[in-house]
Amino acid sequence: MLMSGCGKTPDDAPKTALHPVMGVVSVDGAPAKGVHVVLHPVGDSSPAAVTPNGITDETGVFKLTTYSVADGAPEGKYQLSFSWPEATAPGAGDSDDFVEKLPEQYQFAASSGFELDVKPNTDEMPVFDLTTL
């Protein structure tokens, strides 16, 4: 499953207070670059739900974005989904030009098995260990 959209909120929508959130994703014990991480609020599956997201860098670190780059996430409990697309052709741009490197269970918040509780003034950097097996 390739995730589209960027979780943007209309400019005139009310904005919730955000808290900086960073985390680390490893796959099979190694840092994973290019993993898309999306937070889904527990108990709110409406289309208007805010879904903070980020993409891992070469060290596996991601910073969550809600309204603008790396601005954080609203306080609350979230289930996480992960996608790690790999281009199958040079200059790939179409969703048909990508394959998913992670098992399907990680691509859905309900089955990934990962949750995150965003709180004010939290300095911990959670590590999410995924496997391809």
N, C-alpha and C positions, 0 to 999 in steps of 0.2 A: 504494500500500500504506500503510495507516494502522497505526502501531505501537501496540499496546496493552500494558498492563502497565507496571510502573515499575522493574523490575529489583530489587525488594525481596528480601531474604534473610530467612529465618525468624530470629527473635530469638535462638534457641538455637544457630544455626549458627556454626561457628568463623569469625572475621573475620580477613581478611588485612590486613597493614600497607598503608596507603594513602599516596599522594603527591599533593599538590595539582596539578591540571591545569586550565589555562585554554586556550582557543583562540579563533579568530575564523573565522566563516564569511561569505564574500561570495558573492553570486549575481550573475552578469553584471557584476562589478566593483563592486557596492555592498553595504554591510552588510545582512544579512538577519535580520529579527526573526522568531522563532517556529520556527526550524529545529530539529528534533529530531536530536540527534547520539547515536549509539550505538556503543560500542566492543565488538568481538567478539574474544575472545582467539584468537590464531592457534594452531591445533592442538587446540582444545578446543571441540567443538560439542555437548557434552553439555547436557541441559536444566539441569543444576546449575551451568553456567558462569556466572561473575560477568560482567555486562555493564554497566559504568559508562555513564552517559548524562547528557545535559544539553540545555537548550533555550537558544537564543540570545536575547539582549536586543536592544534597538533599535540598538545599535552593532555587532551581530553577534558579541558575545562570549558564550561559554558557559563554565560551570564544571562539571566532572564530579562526579556524585553516584554513590556506590556503596551505602552503608548509610544515610547521612543527607545532607541538602542540602549540596552543594559540599564534601564531605569528600575528594574525589579518586578515584584509581584505583590498583589494585594494580600493582606493577612488572610489565612484560612487553610483548610485541609484540601489537598489535591491528590488525585491519582495521576500517574505519569504514563505517557506513551513515548515510544522511541522509534525512529526510522533512520536507516543508514543506507541511503541510495548510492549506487555506484553507476557511473556512466558506462554505457556499453558501446558508445561511438564517440569519436572526437567531436568536440563542439556540441555535445548533446544538449538539447533544449526541450524536446518533447518528452512527455512522461513515458512513451514507448522506448525511449533511449536509455532507460535506467532499469536496474534490477535491485531488489531489496536484499541487503546482506544479512539482516537480522531475521530470526524466526518470527512468524506471524504473531505469536503471543505478545511480543513487545510492542506491536503496532497499535494495540488497543488498550486504553486505560484500564478497562475492566479486567483484562487478563494479564497485564504486565507484571503484577505483583509488587509494584513500587508505589509508595505514597510519600508525600512531603507535607509537613506542617509549617507554613510560613508564619513567622512571628516577628514582631519588631525587635530590633537590636540582637539578632541572632548572628553570631560570627562563624558558626560551624559551616564547613563545606562538605555536604554529603557526597559519598561515593556510591555510584550505581554500577554494580558489577553485572554485566550481561554476558551471555554465552551464545555461541553460534551452534552448539550441539543440541 
